[in-house]
Amino acid sequence: MGKTKELSKDVRDKIVDLHKAGMGYKTISKKLGEKVTTVGAIVRKWKEHKMTINRFRSGAPRKISPRGVSMILRKVKKHPRTTREELVNDLKLAGTTVTKKTIGNTLHRNGLKSCRARKVPLLKKAHVQARLKFANEHLNDSVSDWEKVLWSDETKIELFGINSTRCVWRKKNAAYDPQNTVPTVKHGGGNILLCGCFSAKGTGQLIRINGKMDGAMYREILNDNLLPSARKLKMGRGWVFQHDNDPKHTAKATKEWLKKKHIKVME
């Protein structure tokens, strides 16, 4: 893959002369001891530009050959977290010595830039299918339908979690491609658990949950915080409650409580 010595003008002219005489690329290659691809490139250049010498080019020639560029682009496409140093070493093994800056410039010219990997929840296949099913079922809901929804969820915030940054090489609008993201799970040292709700009209109450939340505590939270939030946000009649399929949310006692309070749950 390293730079090869350019052929002299005499050899190039000889290749063209033999081609004019009716010889094929392979025959010329064997006769002159040059590669078939080299013979083909010279003949194509002659056919297109009617010359065998190198055309004038502004600036210094590229350090990385087209083949080398293709190699690093394939590597980055398959492994977006590949570092510039790793690419430098790969090219060095192939016979081309370049700097990390040259690698960066080459990737930039091909529409790639180094970006922080987006953090997304670690989802199993069943989770993905369930979310896709939900999205398809509500694909045609109107804006007014969504304005009636009061969303609720709990979240655990890590106080001393690992907050390292991972970078990936990606193109524009590819931030959330699976290979360009970092899966996250909720764990670490020290955390607080919060519960809140919101709608198109604003945010409801946010409370801190002390201890382990069970079904009874969840229903108490709904009674003391969800219903006041719905009144504060002026949700009006016919509003819909949305929560996930956590066992506490789908428990029989919770469903009966919601039914008793005449709260419609979004399926």
Number of C-alpha atoms within 10 A of each C-alpha: 15 16 10 6 6 8 12 10 12 10 13 19 17 13 25 23 13 15 17 11 9 11 14 14 20 14 15 21 18 11 11 12 9 16 14 15 12 15 21 19 13 19 23 15 16 16 12 8 11 10 16 21 16 10 9 6 7 6 6 6 8 9 17 20 14 10 11 18 17 12 15 22 19 12 15 20 17 11 14 19 21 16 17 20 12 12 21 20 16 17 20 14 12 12 13 17 15 15 13 15 12 16 20 17 12 18 21 15 9 11 11 19 17 18 17 17 23 18 16 13 11 11 12 8 7 9 11 11 12 11 11 11 12 12 11 10 11 12 9 9 9 9 9 9 12 14 14 18 21 26 19 17 13 16 14 15 15 16 11 11 13 10 7 5 11 15 18 24 26 24 17 9 7 12 18 13 11 12 17 24 21 18 14 12 10 12 13 12 9 11 15 13 16 15 19 20 22 19 19 15 14 12 16 22 16 15 14 13 17 9 9 7 12 11 16 11 14 16 19 11 17 18 15 12 18 24 16 14 23 20 11 14 17 12 18 9 7 11 19 18 20 16 16 14 10 9 11 18 17 14 13 12 14 18 16 12 15 18 12 9 11 10 15 14 15 13 12
